[in-house]
Amino acid sequence: MFSTLLVANRGEIACRVFRTCRDLGIRTVAVHSEADAGALHARVADASVRLPGEAPADTYLRGDLIVKAAVAAGADAVHPGYGFLSENAGFARAVLDAGLVWIGPPPRAIEAMASKTRAKQLMGIQPLTEVTEVTESDLPVLVKAAAGGGGRGMRVVRHLADLEAELAAARAEAASAFGDGEVFVEPYVENGRHVEVQILADTHGTVRPLGTRDCSLQRRHQKVIEEAPAPGLSAALQDELCALAVRAARAVDYVGAGTVEFLVADGQAHFLEMNTRLQVEHPVTEAVFGIDLVAEQIRIAEGHPLETDPPRARGHAVEARLYAEDPARDWSPQTGTLHRLSVPESVRLDTGYTDGDTIGVHYDPMLAKVVAHAPTRTEAVRKLASALERAVIHGPVTNRDLLVRSLRHPEFTAARMDTGFYDRHLPDLTEPSPDPHAPLAAALADAHGRSRFGGWRNVPSAPQTKRYLMAGQEHEARYRHTRQGLEADGVRVVHADPRLVILDVAGVERKYQVTHYGSQVHVNTTALTALPRFPDPAAQHAPGSLLAPMPGTVVRVADGLTAGTPVKAGEPLLWLEAMKMQHKITAPATGTLTDLCVVLGQQVEPGALLAVVKEAP
């Protein structure tokens, strides 16, 4: 038995582990970088230790500092969370060597499954054929990081000419995320399903599979929507997957919670990897089996056997990952203040943020996981879509609308999804569809009460106008102050105050909740930016200007790129790294690069001028 646990991680997973520790009466210790000094996980822990370091993104990779922090804080156990050092055998050994309890599998098991290539050899099952010398006939291929997961260091290559650049990008991304730049190449299977099996194994020889999960909806090879159980699998295939997962665990004498991942295509299961840690999507398994996987990890680490009677599955659960990102702009991560985050009480919310927190540039852009559980898949999907639609999310752009549309897409509702879902449907799923009356509601809320100061006239006059930016386009709202109150063309203003506007639109009264944060306005789920009455000439950019779509660091510049270089439309010019992912900035048109405004290593803010391309006549 132990009394104090340190979580060697941050954000949502640290908060989630702390929640279970509080339930079990275990004291908690957080570690944090300088950038995370005010983060939620550091605030909710019983004690916290700042990890020194100049690079916030690398702080949580310093195993030596984390072990030192655990000893200094009086912790007697360490939970690694996921990501960072969670699958690092050296870190696990350092924890054990310090006389601490390691909440995870033995280091030798981590080591055995750490490399995807070695894991396939160890399993002795038929893996996808690895390609060592790629030719045109092998395409498309998938470049993958040998260590780690979460979509980092993964690239699909469809043209042989792109291979070297994608290998370089994958190596850099893998090294940044996992401290290991090893990558390999294998054939890319189109339209497969990503299915995994959750396992628990104790120190007494019991290995228990806890059903399947489907994680096929992915962007950048990182999961977006997950569910349990995986729908539409035959009983025979489910049994095979669970048997293979148990086999993988027994092959390395596994202990603790882990996940075995497969690609399912044409009714066949291909082993991908074993993740020797808790997965981000573990809540759907918890919901279906009515268990706490973190509590099970702790019990196993304390030497307790698994319960004799395995838990029984009930119902269906679906999880959506809420990201601060813009899916319509190449999934570019967003930063800024998260003013408000609230979801209906009917669903589970796991998050590392609270109202007023800042979303920074150093870490993954996931804000929260929202989980719904119901007796059937149809009910669970509907429940989650409705909860996300009703959620209050005020701050940077998020993928909320994409999630709602994905959950309601016919392919998903019919369980016909695969890993190519977003490749096929992203343009439709990100087509802007803002409420056309949102700008008017914002203007009426802003105008409330002004008639007392002379807003109305005895004689007819021009309407009042306010301009807003909504879904990338400028909109003008027109209204009038009259003796009877505020009026607008085409609708009847039933009520208007600074926070609530009710409009009668074609006989239907519609309510608009309005919240202002400076020039940012949220009207229900629509975000707007109030535009100044007179535009600032200094804010204008020359045609062909390339602006930073996100905050980040310039990590690569195309070879030989200088002012005067001819470029082709779509040609990569430079790469920004933000939140551990690299983002390619391409030429908007064929022409000449007239100005390169950044240098290697430079940090830029959103909207910063990166380069200017003069289009060829």
C-alpha positions as CSV (number, residue, x, y, z in Angstrom):
1,M,0.0,0.0,0.0
2,F,1.2,3.5,-0.7
3,S,-0.1,6.9,0.4
4,T,1.3,9.5,-2.1
5,L,1.4,9.4,-5.9
6,L,3.2,11.6,-8.3
7,V,1.9,11.9,-11.9
8,A,4.7,12.3,-14.4
9,N,2.5,14.1,-16.8
10,R,0.3,17.2,-17.3
11,G,-3.1,18.4,-18.3
12,E,-6.2,16.2,-18.7
13,I,-4.6,12.8,-17.8
14,A,-2.9,14.2,-14.6
15,C,-6.3,15.6,-13.5
16,R,-8.0,12.4,-14.3
17,V,-5.5,10.3,-12.2
18,F,-5.8,12.8,-9.4
19,R,-9.5,12.3,-9.3
20,T,-9.2,8.6,-8.7
21,C,-6.5,9.2,-6.1
22,R,-8.8,11.4,-4.2
23,D,-11.5,8.7,-4.3
24,L,-9.0,6.2,-2.9
25,G,-7.6,8.5,-0.2
26,I,-4.2,8.9,-1.9
27,R,-2.3,12.2,-1.7
28,T,-1.2,13.7,-5.0
29,V,1.9,15.4,-6.4
30,A,2.0,17.3,-9.7
31,V,5.0,18.3,-11.8
32,H,4.9,21.2,-14.1
33,S,7.0,23.3,-16.5
34,E,7.4,27.0,-16.1
35,A,4.7,27.5,-18.8
36,D,2.4,25.3,-16.8
37,A,2.9,27.0,-13.4
38,G,-0.8,28.1,-13.4
39,A,-2.2,25.0,-15.1
40,L,-5.2,23.1,-13.7
41,H,-3.3,19.9,-12.9
42,A,-0.7,21.9,-10.8
43,R,-3.5,23.7,-9.0
44,V,-5.7,20.6,-8.0
45,A,-2.8,18.4,-6.7
46,D,-2.0,18.4,-3.0
47,A,1.5,19.4,-3.9
48,S,3.4,20.4,-7.0
49,V,7.0,20.6,-8.1
50,R,8.3,22.9,-10.8
51,L,10.6,21.2,-13.3
52,P,13.5,23.5,-14.4
53,G,14.3,23.9,-18.0
54,E,14.4,26.5,-20.8
55,A,12.3,24.5,-23.3
56,P,8.8,23.9,-21.8
57,A,8.0,21.3,-24.4
58,D,11.0,19.1,-23.3
59,T,10.5,19.6,-19.5
60,Y,8.3,16.5,-19.1
61,L,10.8,14.4,-20.9
62,R,13.4,14.9,-18.1
63,G,13.0,11.6,-16.2
64,D,15.9,12.4,-13.8
65,L,14.2,15.6,-12.7
66,I,10.8,13.9,-12.2
67,V,12.3,11.1,-10.1
68,K,14.1,13.7,-8.0
69,A,10.8,15.6,-7.6
70,A,9.0,12.5,-6.5
71,V,11.6,11.8,-3.8
72,A,11.6,15.4,-2.6
73,A,7.8,15.5,-2.4
74,G,7.7,12.3,-0.4
75,A,5.8,10.3,-3.1
76,D,6.1,6.6,-2.9
77,A,4.6,5.8,-6.3
78,V,4.7,7.3,-9.9
79,H,2.0,7.1,-12.6
80,P,3.3,8.1,-16.0
81,G,-0.1,9.0,-17.7
82,Y,0.3,8.8,-21.5
83,G,2.7,10.3,-23.9
84,F,6.0,11.8,-22.7
85,L,7.8,9.1,-20.7
86,S,4.9,6.7,-20.3
87,E,6.5,4.0,-22.6
88,N,10.1,4.7,-21.6
89,A,11.7,1.7,-20.0
90,G,14.7,3.7,-18.8
91,F,12.3,6.0,-16.9
92,A,10.5,3.0,-15.4
93,R,13.8,1.6,-14.2
94,A,14.8,4.9,-12.7
95,V,11.6,5.1,-10.7
96,L,12.1,1.5,-9.4
97,D,15.8,2.2,-8.6
98,A,14.8,5.1,-6.5
99,G,12.7,2.8,-4.3
100,L,9.4,4.0,-5.7
101,V,6.4,2.0,-7.0
102,W,5.9,2.1,-10.7
103,I,2.3,2.3,-11.8
104,G,2.8,0.4,-15.1
105,P,4.2,-2.7,-16.7
106,P,7.7,-4.1,-16.0
107,P,10.5,-2.2,-17.9
108,R,11.4,-5.4,-19.8
109,A,7.8,-5.5,-21.1
110,I,7.9,-1.9,-22.2
111,E,11.2,-2.5,-23.9
112,A,9.9,-5.5,-25.7
113,M,7.0,-3.6,-27.2
114,A,8.7,-0.2,-27.5
115,S,9.6,-0.6,-31.1
116,K,6.8,-1.5,-33.5
117,T,9.2,-3.4,-35.7
118,R,10.5,-5.5,-32.8
119,A,7.0,-6.0,-31.4
120,K,5.8,-7.6,-34.7
121,Q,8.8,-9.9,-34.7
122,L,8.1,-10.9,-31.1
123,M,4.5,-11.6,-31.7
124,G,5.3,-14.1,-34.5
125,I,2.0,-13.2,-36.3
126,Q,1.7,-12.1,-39.9
127,P,2.3,-8.4,-39.9
128,L,2.0,-6.0,-42.8
129,T,5.1,-6.4,-44.9
130,E,7.7,-3.8,-44.2
131,V,9.1,-2.0,-47.2
132,T,12.8,-1.3,-47.1
133,E,13.4,0.0,-50.6
134,V,10.3,1.9,-51.8
135,T,9.5,1.8,-55.5
136,E,6.6,3.3,-57.5
137,S,4.7,0.0,-57.3
138,D,4.8,0.1,-53.5
139,L,2.9,3.3,-53.2
140,P,1.1,4.5,-51.2
141,V,3.3,3.8,-48.1
142,L,3.1,4.9,-44.5
143,V,6.1,6.3,-42.7
144,K,5.8,5.5,-39.0
145,A,7.8,6.3,-35.9
146,A,9.2,3.1,-34.4
147,A,8.6,4.5,-30.9
148,G,5.7,6.3,-29.4
149,G,2.2,6.9,-30.8
150,G,-0.6,9.5,-31.0
151,G,0.0,10.0,-34.7
152,R,3.4,11.7,-34.2
153,G,6.0,10.8,-36.8
154,M,3.4,9.3,-39.3
155,R,3.1,10.4,-42.9
156,V,1.3,8.9,-45.9
157,V,3.4,9.1,-49.0
158,R,1.6,8.8,-52.4
159,H,4.4,10.2,-54.6
160,L,7.9,8.8,-54.7
161,A,9.4,12.3,-55.0
162,D,7.9,13.2,-51.6
163,L,9.4,10.3,-49.7
164,E,12.7,11.8,-48.6
165,A,11.0,15.0,-47.3
166,E,8.4,13.1,-45.4
167,L,11.0,10.8,-43.9
168,A,12.9,13.8,-42.6
169,A,9.7,15.4,-41.2
170,A,8.7,12.1,-39.5
171,R,12.1,11.7,-38.0
172,A,12.1,15.3,-36.6
173,E,8.6,15.0,-35.3
174,A,9.3,11.6,-33.6
175,A,12.5,12.9,-32.0
176,S,10.7,16.0,-30.7
177,A,7.8,14.0,-29.3
178,F,9.5,10.8,-28.0
179,G,13.3,11.5,-28.0
180,D,13.7,8.8,-30.6
181,G,13.9,9.6,-34.3
182,E,13.8,6.1,-35.7
183,V,11.1,5.6,-38.4
184,F,10.2,2.8,-40.7
185,V,8.0,2.4,-43.8
186,E,5.2,-0.1,-44.5
187,P,2.4,-0.3,-47.1
188,Y,-0.5,2.0,-46.4
189,V,-3.8,0.1,-46.3
190,E,-6.7,2.3,-47.6
191,N,-10.0,2.2,-45.8
192,G,-9.1,-0.1,-43.0
193,R,-10.6,0.1,-39.5
194,H,-8.5,0.9,-36.4
195,V,-9.6,-1.5,-33.7
196,E,-8.0,-2.2,-30.3
197,V,-8.4,-4.3,-27.3
198,Q,-8.1,-3.1,-23.7
199,I,-6.3,-5.6,-21.4
200,L,-5.6,-5.8,-17.7
201,A,-3.0,-8.2,-16.3
202,D,-2.1,-8.7,-12.6
203,T,1.0,-10.1,-11.0
204,H,-0.7,-13.5,-10.3
205,G,-0.9,-14.6,-13.9
206,T,-4.3,-13.4,-14.9
207,V,-4.7,-11.5,-18.2
208,R,-8.1,-10.2,-19.0
209,P,-9.3,-8.6,-22.2
210,L,-11.9,-5.9,-21.7
211,G,-13.6,-5.8,-25.1
212,T,-12.9,-3.8,-28.2
213,R,-12.8,-0.2,-29.2
214,D,-13.1,1.4,-32.6
215,C,-10.8,4.4,-33.2
216,S,-11.1,4.7,-37.0
217,L,-12.0,8.4,-37.2
218,Q,-8.6,10.0,-37.2
219,R,-6.9,13.2,-38.4
220,R,-3.1,13.2,-38.9
221,H,-3.3,9.5,-37.8
222,Q,-4.4,10.7,-34.4
223,K,-7.8,9.6,-33.0
224,V,-10.7,12.0,-32.9
225,I,-13.8,9.8,-32.1
226,E,-13.6,6.5,-30.3
227,E,-16.2,4.0,-29.2
228,A,-16.7,0.8,-27.3
229,P,-17.5,-1.9,-28.3
230,A,-16.3,-1.7,-31.9
231,P,-19.5,-2.1,-33.9
232,G,-20.1,-4.5,-36.7
233,L,-17.5,-7.1,-35.9
234,S,-18.4,-10.8,-36.1
235,A,-18.2,-12.8,-32.9
236,A,-15.4,-14.9,-34.4
237,L,-13.3,-11.8,-35.2
238,Q,-13.9,-10.3,-31.7
239,D,-12.8,-13.5,-30.1
240,E,-9.7,-13.6,-32.4
241,L,-8.8,-10.0,-31.5
242,C,-9.1,-10.7,-27.8
243,A,-7.1,-13.9,-28.1
244,L,-4.3,-12.1,-29.9
245,A,-4.3,-9.3,-27.3
246,V,-3.9,-11.8,-24.5
247,R,-1.2,-13.6,-26.5
248,A,0.7,-10.3,-26.9
249,A,0.5,-9.6,-23.1
250,R,1.6,-13.1,-22.2
251,A,4.5,-12.9,-24.7
252,V,6.1,-10.2,-22.5
253,D,4.8,-11.1,-19.1
254,Y,2.7,-8.0,-19.1
255,V,1.4,-6.4,-15.9
256,G,-1.1,-3.5,-15.6
257,A,-3.3,-1.8,-18.1
258,G,-2.4,-1.9,-21.8
259,T,-3.8,-1.8,-25.3
260,V,-3.2,-4.0,-28.3
261,E,-4.0,-2.3,-31.6
262,F,-5.0,-3.8,-34.9
263,L,-5.8,-2.8,-38.4
264,V,-9.0,-4.6,-39.6
265,A,-9.4,-4.9,-43.3
266,D,-11.5,-7.3,-45.4
267,G,-12.4,-9.2,-42.2
268,Q,-8.8,-9.8,-41.3
269,A,-6.9,-8.5,-38.3
270,H,-3.3,-7.2,-38.7
271,F,-1.3,-6.6,-35.6
272,L,-0.1,-3.0,-35.4
273,E,1.5,-2.4,-31.9
274,M,1.0,-2.8,-28.2
275,N,0.7,0.4,-26.2
276,T,2.2,-0.3,-22.8
277,R,0.2,2.4,-21.0
278,L,-3.3,3.8,-20.5
279,Q,-4.9,5.1,-23.6
280,V,-6.5,8.5,-24.1
281,E,-9.7,6.7,-25.1
282,H,-9.9,4.5,-21.9
283,P,-13.1,6.2,-20.6
284,V,-15.3,4.4,-23.2
285,T,-14.2,1.1,-21.8
286,E,-14.7,2.3,-18.2
287,A,-18.2,3.4,-19.1
288,V,-19.2,0.1,-20.8
289,F,-17.7,-2.1,-18.1
290,G,-18.5,0.1,-15.1
291,I,-14.9,0.1,-13.8
292,D,-12.1,2.6,-13.0
293,L,-9.0,1.6,-15.0
294,V,-6.8,3.9,-13.0
295,A,-8.0,2.4,-9.8
296,E,-7.3,-1.1,-11.3
297,Q,-3.8,0.1,-12.2
298,I,-3.2,1.1,-8.6
299,R,-4.6,-2.1,-7.2
300,I,-2.4,-4.2,-9.5
301,A,0.7,-2.2,-8.6
302,E,-0.1,-2.8,-4.9
303,G,-0.1,-6.6,-5.6
304,H,-3.8,-7.3,-5.5
305,P,-5.2,-9.9,-7.9
306,L,-7.9,-9.0,-10.4
307,E,-11.5,-9.8,-9.3
308,T,-12.4,-13.4,-9.8
309,D,-15.6,-12.5,-11.7
310,P,-14.8,-10.3,-14.7
311,P,-17.0,-7.2,-15.1
312,R,-19.8,-7.5,-17.7
313,A,-20.2,-5.1,-20.6
314,R,-23.4,-3.0,-20.7
315,G,-24.5,-0.6,-23.4
316,H,-22.3,1.5,-25.7
317,A,-20.0,4.5,-25.1
318,V,-18.6,7.1,-27.5
319,E,-15.9,9.6,-26.9
320,A,-15.0,12.8,-28.8
321,R,-11.8,14.7,-28.5
322,L,-12.3,18.4,-28.4
323,Y,-9.3,20.2,-29.9
324,A,-8.3,23.8,-30.1
325,E,-7.8,23.6,-33.8
326,D,-9.3,24.7,-37.1
327,P,-10.1,21.6,-39.2
328,A,-10.9,23.8,-42.3
329,R,-7.3,25.1,-42.2
330,D,-5.3,22.0,-42.2
331,W,-6.2,21.2,-38.6
332,S,-4.0,24.2,-37.5
333,P,-3.8,24.5,-33.7
334,Q,-5.2,27.5,-32.0
335,T,-4.1,29.4,-28.9
336,G,-5.5,32.0,-26.6
337,T,-7.8,32.3,-23.6
338,L,-10.4,29.6,-23.0
339,H,-13.0,31.9,-21.5
340,R,-15.7,29.2,-20.9
341,L,-15.9,25.5,-21.2
342,S,-19.1,23.8,-20.0
343,V,-21.0,20.7,-21.2
344,P,-24.4,19.2,-20.1
345,E,-24.2,17.1,-17.0
346,S,-25.6,14.1,-19.0
347,V,-22.1,13.4,-20.3
348,R,-18.6,12.9,-18.8
349,L,-16.0,15.7,-19.3
350,D,-12.3,15.0,-18.8
351,T,-10.2,18.1,-19.2
352,G,-7.1,19.8,-18.0
353,Y,-8.5,23.3,-18.4
354,T,-11.0,25.5,-16.6
355,D,-12.5,28.9,-17.4
356,G,-10.0,31.6,-18.0
357,D,-7.0,29.3,-18.7
358,T,-4.6,30.0,-21.5
359,I,-4.1,27.5,-24.3
360,G,-0.4,27.8,-25.1
361,V,1.9,26.7,-27.9
362,H,4.0,24.0,-26.3
363,Y,1.7,21.1,-25.9
364,D,-1.0,19.0,-27.6
365,P,-4.1,21.1,-28.5
366,M,-6.6,18.7,-26.9
367,L,-8.9,20.7,-24.6
368,A,-11.1,17.9,-23.3
369,K,-12.7,14.5,-23.9
370,V,-16.5,14.3,-23.9
371,V,-18.0,10.8,-23.3
372,A,-21.5,9.6,-23.6
373,H,-22.9,6.2,-22.5
374,A,-26.3,4.7,-23.3
375,P,-28.0,1.4,-23.7
376,T,-27.5,1.3,-27.5
377,R,-25.0,2.8,-30.0
378,T,-27.7,4.9,-31.6
379,E,-28.6,6.5,-28.3
380,A,-25.0,7.1,-27.2
381,V,-24.1,8.8,-30.6
382,R,-27.2,11.0,-30.4
383,K,-26.6,11.9,-26.8
384,L,-23.0,12.9,-27.5
385,A,-23.8,14.9,-30.6
386,S,-26.5,16.8,-28.7
387,A,-24.2,17.5,-25.7
388,L,-21.5,18.9,-27.9
389,E,-24.0,21.0,-29.8
390,R,-25.2,22.5,-26.5
391,A,-21.8,22.9,-24.9
392,V,-20.6,26.4,-24.1
393,I,-17.1,26.8,-25.6
394,H,-15.9,30.4,-25.7
395,G,-12.3,31.1,-26.8
396,P,-10.2,30.0,-29.8
397,V,-11.6,28.1,-32.7
398,T,-12.3,24.4,-31.9
399,N,-13.3,21.3,-33.8
400,R,-16.7,21.2,-32.0
401,D,-18.8,21.6,-35.2
402,L,-16.8,19.0,-37.0
403,L,-17.4,16.5,-34.2
404,V,-21.2,17.1,-34.2
405,R,-21.3,16.7,-38.0
406,S,-19.2,13.6,-37.9
407,L,-21.4,12.0,-35.3
408,R,-24.5,12.7,-37.4
409,H,-22.9,11.7,-40.7
410,P,-24.8,8.7,-42.4
411,E,-21.6,6.7,-42.7
412,F,-20.9,7.0,-39.0
413,T,-24.4,6.5,-37.8
414,A,-24.5,3.3,-39.9
415,A,-21.1,2.2,-38.5
416,R,-19.5,2.1,-42.0
417,M,-16.5,4.3,-41.0
418,D,-12.8,3.7,-41.6
419,T,-9.5,5.5,-41.3
420,G,-10.2,7.3,-44.6
421,F,-13.4,9.0,-43.3
422,Y,-12.0,12.5,-43.2
423,D,-10.1,12.2,-46.4
424,R,-13.4,11.7,-48.1
425,H,-15.7,14.0,-46.2
426,L,-13.6,16.8,-44.7
427,P,-14.7,19.6,-47.2
428,D,-18.4,18.9,-46.5
429,L,-17.9,18.5,-42.8
430,T,-16.1,21.9,-42.5
431,E,-18.4,23.9,-44.9
432,P,-19.3,27.0,-42.9
433,S,-23.0,27.2,-41.9
434,P,-23.2,30.0,-39.3
435,D,-26.5,31.3,-38.1
436,P,-27.4,34.2,-40.5
437,H,-29.1,36.1,-37.6
438,A,-26.1,35.8,-35.3
439,P,-24.6,39.2,-36.3
440,L,-28.0,40.9,-35.8
441,A,-28.3,39.3,-32.4
442,A,-24.8,40.5,-31.4
443,A,-25.6,44.1,-32.6
444,L,-28.9,44.2,-30.8
445,A,-27.3,43.0,-27.6
446,D,-24.6,45.6,-27.9
447,A,-27.2,48.3,-28.7
448,H,-29.5,47.5,-25.7
449,G,-30.3,50.6,-23.7
450,R,-28.7,53.1,-26.0
451,S,-32.0,54.7,-27.0
452,R,-32.0,56.4,-23.6
453,F,-29.1,58.5,-24.8
454,G,-30.7,59.7,-28.0
455,G,-30.5,56.7,-30.2
456,W,-34.0,57.2,-31.7
457,R,-35.2,60.1,-33.9
458,N,-38.5,61.7,-34.5
459,V,-37.8,61.8,-38.2
460,P,-36.8,58.9,-40.4
461,S,-33.0,58.3,-40.5
462,A,-30.5,55.7,-41.8
463,P,-30.3,52.5,-39.7
464,Q,-27.5,51.9,-37.3
465,T,-24.9,49.4,-38.6
466,K,-22.3,47.2,-37.1
467,R,-19.9,44.9,-38.9
468,Y,-18.7,41.5,-37.9
469,L,-16.4,38.9,-39.2
470,M,-18.1,35.5,-39.2
471,A,-16.8,32.3,-40.7
472,G,-14.1,34.3,-42.6
473,Q,-16.6,36.7,-44.2
474,E,-17.7,40.2,-43.3
475,H,-21.4,40.7,-42.3
476,E,-23.3,43.9,-41.6
477,A,-26.1,44.1,-39.1
478,R,-28.7,46.8,-39.5
479,Y,-31.2,47.9,-36.8
480,R,-33.1,51.0,-35.7
481,H,-34.0,52.6,-32.4
482,T,-37.7,53.6,-32.2
483,R,-40.1,54.7,-29.6
484,Q,-41.2,51.0,-29.4
485,G,-37.7,49.8,-29.0
486,L,-35.2,48.1,-31.3
487,E,-36.3,47.1,-34.7
488,A,-34.8,45.2,-37.7
489,D,-35.9,44.4,-41.2
490,G,-37.2,40.9,-41.8
491,V,-37.6,39.8,-38.1
492,R,-39.5,41.0,-35.1
493,V,-37.3,41.8,-32.0
494,V,-39.2,40.1,-29.1
495,H,-36.5,40.9,-26.5
496,A,-33.0,42.3,-26.4
497,D,-30.6,42.8,-23.5
498,P,-26.8,42.5,-23.3
499,R,-26.9,38.7,-22.8
500,L,-30.2,37.5,-24.4
501,V,-31.8,38.3,-27.7
502,I,-35.1,36.8,-28.9
503,L,-36.1,37.2,-32.5
504,D,-39.3,36.2,-34.2
505,V,-38.2,34.7,-37.5
506,A,-41.1,33.7,-39.8
507,G,-43.3,33.1,-36.8
508,V,-40.8,31.1,-34.7
509,E,-39.2,32.7,-31.7
510,R,-35.5,31.9,-31.5
511,K,-33.2,32.6,-28.5
512,Y,-29.7,33.9,-28.8
513,Q,-27.3,33.8,-25.9
514,V,-24.7,36.6,-26.4
515,T,-21.4,36.9,-24.6
516,H,-18.7,39.5,-25.3
517,Y,-15.0,39.2,-24.6
518,G,-13.6,42.5,-26.0
519,S,-14.0,42.4,-29.8
520,Q,-14.8,38.6,-29.7
521,V,-18.5,37.8,-29.5
522,H,-20.1,34.4,-29.1
523,V,-23.8,34.0,-30.1
524,N,-24.9,30.6,-29.1
525,T,-22.3,28.4,-30.9
526,T,-21.3,31.0,-33.5
527,A,-18.2,33.0,-33.0
528,L,-17.9,36.5,-34.4
529,T,-15.3,39.3,-34.3
530,A,-16.6,42.9,-34.1
531,L,-14.9,45.0,-36.7
532,P,-13.8,48.6,-36.2
533,R,-15.9,51.3,-37.8
534,F,-12.8,52.5,-39.7
535,P,-10.3,49.8,-40.8
536,D,-6.7,50.3,-39.9
537,P,-4.6,50.8,-43.1
538,A,-1.5,49.5,-41.3
539,A,-3.3,46.1,-40.9
540,Q,-3.5,45.6,-44.7
541,H,-1.1,43.1,-46.4
542,A,0.2,43.0,-49.9
543,P,-1.4,40.4,-52.3
544,G,0.4,37.1,-52.1
545,S,1.3,37.5,-48.4
546,L,1.7,34.3,-46.4
547,L,0.5,34.7,-42.8
548,A,1.2,32.3,-40.0
549,P,-2.0,30.3,-39.5
550,M,-0.9,29.5,-35.9
551,P,1.8,30.3,-33.3
552,G,4.9,28.2,-33.8
553,T,8.6,28.0,-34.5
554,V,10.1,28.0,-38.0
555,V,11.9,24.6,-38.0
556,R,12.6,24.2,-41.7
557,V,13.1,26.5,-44.8
558,A,13.1,25.0,-48.3
559,D,16.7,24.6,-49.6
560,G,17.9,27.7,-51.5
561,L,14.8,29.8,-50.8
562,T,15.7,33.5,-50.9
563,A,14.1,36.6,-52.3
564,G,13.9,36.3,-56.1
565,T,13.4,32.5,-56.1
566,P,10.7,31.3,-58.5
567,V,8.1,29.1,-56.9
568,K,5.2,26.9,-58.0
569,A,1.7,26.9,-56.5
570,G,1.6,24.3,-53.7
571,E,5.3,24.1,-53.4
572,P,6.5,23.8,-49.7
573,L,8.3,27.0,-48.6
574,L,8.8,26.5,-44.9
575,W,7.6,24.4,-42.0
576,L,6.2,25.6,-38.6
577,E,6.3,23.4,-35.5
578,A,3.4,23.9,-33.1
579,M,2.2,21.6,-30.4
580,K,4.7,18.9,-31.4
581,M,3.4,18.7,-35.0
582,Q,5.0,20.1,-38.1
583,H,2.8,22.2,-40.5
584,K,3.8,22.9,-44.1
585,I,3.4,26.4,-45.5
586,T,3.1,26.3,-49.3
587,A,3.2,28.9,-52.1
588,P,-0.3,30.3,-52.8
589,A,0.4,30.7,-56.5
590,T,3.1,30.2,-59.2
591,G,5.4,33.2,-59.3
592,T,8.3,34.7,-57.5
593,L,9.2,34.9,-53.8
594,T,9.7,38.6,-53.3
595,D,10.3,38.6,-49.5
596,L,11.2,35.9,-46.9
597,C,10.4,37.5,-43.6
598,V,11.4,34.8,-41.1
599,V,14.6,32.8,-40.3
600,L,15.2,29.3,-39.0
601,G,14.3,29.0,-35.3
602,Q,12.2,32.1,-35.2
603,Q,9.0,32.0,-33.1
604,V,6.0,33.6,-34.8
605,E,2.5,34.6,-33.6
606,P,-0.8,33.9,-35.6
607,G,-1.1,36.4,-38.5
608,A,2.7,37.1,-38.6
609,L,4.0,37.8,-42.1
610,L,6.1,34.8,-43.2
611,A,6.7,35.5,-46.9
612,V,5.3,37.3,-50.0
613,V,4.8,35.6,-53.4
614,K,4.2,37.8,-56.4
615,E,2.0,35.8,-58.8
616,A,3.2,35.4,-62.3
617,P,1.2,37.3,-65.0
